[in-house]
Amino acid sequence: HIVVEAEANEAYKLIKRLCKKHPQDFEQDPLWYWAAICSLTDSDIGAGPRKGHIKAVSPDMQRKLLCLYHEPISTPSKSA
C-alpha cells in the first residue's frame, strides 16, 4: 500500500488548504493526513457528500496498516 501526493484529487487539495489555513491544528505535512485518509475502509468513509475520490482499502489491509502504529514510548527497554 503506497500513498503519494494526489495533486489532481479534490480531497487532497482540500487537505492542503486546511493545513495551510490552520497550521496550529495541522502540524504535519499534508501527505501524512492524506496517508491516514487513504487507509480508510468503505465503512469508514460511508456515504454522503465528498470532495474528490478516496479509494478505500480492504479491512485486512487496514488491519495490517494499523499494526504499524504504537503508543509513544517514554522509557527505553532493558535491552537499550
Number of C-alpha atoms within 10 A of each C-alpha: 10 5 13 10 13 12 10 9 13 15 18 22 18 14 19 18 13 14 18 15 11 10 12 9 10 16 11 11 13 19 16 16 15 20 15 11 19 19 21 19 18 13 10 12 14 10 8 5 6 11 11 13 10 19 13 17 17 14 15 10 15 16 12 12 14 11 9 7 8 7 5 6 7 6 7 7 7 5 4 5
